[in-house]
Amino acid sequence: MNQISKTEREILVILSKGNKELDSFTLFKRLRTSFAEFSRSVNSLLQKSYIKENGNKVRLTPKGSELVIIGNKSSDGNKQWRNIPDRFVKNSISAYEPYVPSRKLLDESSFKKLNFDIK
């Protein structure tokens, strides 16, 4: 499946929310991006046949609708942003192991309300 940019995805989503067809100027205004980026994205989507252009109207094709519904997922399904870096993974503390918090990391203002002296 072809990978598409964020702007291209936004164009497809905007078209799918409505009547699957919009005037190109209206689409440009709803996208809120530069005209150069808009033109690049529209041309890319036209080449990939996700949209069709009839005069000044831009129409979402069935292939484009399918891409919006399915989403632009990676082929292996591995989401790198969900992986925790090894430097942040620590051994878990047992429920029966005593835990003593660091006094200097505690907030003094919350203990002053309770009349405790943590110094």
Phi and psi in degrees as a GROMACS rama.xvg file:
@    title "Ramachandran Plot"
@    xaxis  label "Phi"
@    yaxis  label "Psi"
@TYPE xy
-68.7132  136.13  ASN-2
-81.3394  139.23  GLN-3
-121.926  154.968  ILE-4
-78.6307  171.168  SER-5
-62.7495  -41.3396  LYS-6
-65.0654  -41.4978  THR-7
-63.2308  -40.9176  GLU-8
-62.9299  -41.9799  ARG-9
-61.9604  -39.2431  GLU-10
-61.3816  -45.4176  ILE-11
-63.7551  -40.1197  LEU-12
-67.1488  -42.6711  VAL-13
-61.4281  -43.4306  ILE-14
-66.9368  -36.1601  LEU-15
-72.7087  -25.6525  SER-16
-72.0507  -25.1718  LYS-17
-102.42  -135.84  GLY-18
-88.932  17.5995  ASN-19
65.7217  9.73239  LYS-20
-148.728  134.251  GLU-21
-142.944  154.586  LEU-22
-66.0576  141.7  ASP-23
-61.9013  -35.7371  SER-24
-67.1959  -42.0142  PHE-25
-63.2325  -42.0546  THR-26
-62.2805  -42.6375  LEU-27
-60.929  -43.9305  PHE-28
-66.797  -39.1804  LYS-29
-70.3353  -27.0955  ARG-30
-74.6915  -30.6183  LEU-31
56.0709  53.6851  ARG-32
-136.383  177.059  THR-33
-71.0312  156.344  SER-34
-66.8062  -34.5934  PHE-35
-63.2421  -45.3947  ALA-36
-64.9312  -41.0291  GLU-37
-60.6081  -47.517  PHE-38
-62.761  -42.903  SER-39
-60.5745  -44.3015  ARG-40
-67.7893  -43.3308  SER-41
-63.5366  -44.1424  VAL-42
-62.5911  -39.501  ASN-43
-64.361  -43.7012  SER-44
-67.3351  -33.6755  LEU-45
-65.3336  -42.0272  LEU-46
-65.7677  -35.2829  GLN-47
-83.8428  -1.53392  LYS-48
57.8775  37.6868  SER-49
-86.7849  -23.3929  TYR-50
-134.965  160.084  ILE-51
-122.808  151.84  LYS-52
-119.439  120.306  GLU-53
-116.743  98.2579  ASN-54
68.0849  -116.865  GLY-55
-104.674  10.4083  ASN-56
-99.2325  141.513  LYS-57
-114.419  125.242  VAL-58
-118.786  139.294  ARG-59
-80.4556  129.893  LEU-60
-86.5551  165.216  THR-61
-58.0876  -35.0946  PRO-62
-63.5919  -39.7147  LYS-63
-68.58  -39.6155  GLY-64
-62.0721  -41.4453  SER-65
-62.7308  -39.7702  GLU-66
-65.4021  -37.6154  LEU-67
-67.7604  -41.4685  VAL-68
-68.5479  -48.6994  ILE-69
-73.0271  -39.2907  ILE-70
94.5524  165.424  GLY-71
-99.0148  66.7927  ASN-72
-84.345  152.402  LYS-73
-71.2632  154.718  SER-74
-67.1966  -32.9468  SER-75
-88.3921  -12.6028  ASP-76
79.1758  2.45842  GLY-77
-80.7267  121.428  ASN-78
-102.675  103.738  LYS-79
-62.3259  -30.5058  GLN-80
-71.2019  -14.0286  TRP-81
-87.6842  -15.2259  ARG-82
-74.7541  132.413  ASN-83
-88.2043  128.073  ILE-84
-60.3172  146.239  PRO-85
-60.2664  -31.3362  ASP-86
-68.4319  -16.3192  ARG-87
-98.6204  -10.9703  PHE-88
-83.1674  122.702  VAL-89
-119.97  163.571  LYS-90
-68.1985  137.698  ASN-91
-76.6858  149.922  SER-92
-89.4117  134.386  ILE-93
-67.5929  151.584  SER-94
-66.6131  -23.0467  ALA-95
-98.5175  -1.82293  TYR-96
-86.0986  130.751  GLU-97
-68.8891  143.561  PRO-98
-120.777  124.38  TYR-99
-114.984  113.94  VAL-100
-72.6033  156.238  PRO-101
-76.3421  128.399  SER-102
-66.622  -35.9085  ARG-103
-73.245  -15.5256  LYS-104
-90.7571  -10.2714  LEU-105
-76.6961  150.897  LEU-106
-83.0114  115.645  ASP-107
-64.4955  -33.5622  GLU-108
-65.3012  -33.4513  SER-109
-71.541  -29.9581  SER-110
-82.5533  -23.8707  PHE-111
-67.8453  -31.3409  LYS-112
-66.4927  -29.802  LYS-113
-93.8995  3.84978  LEU-114
63.1633  37.7499  ASN-115
-103.608  145.123  PHE-116
-107.633  116.355  ASP-117
-101.806  10.1303  ILE-118
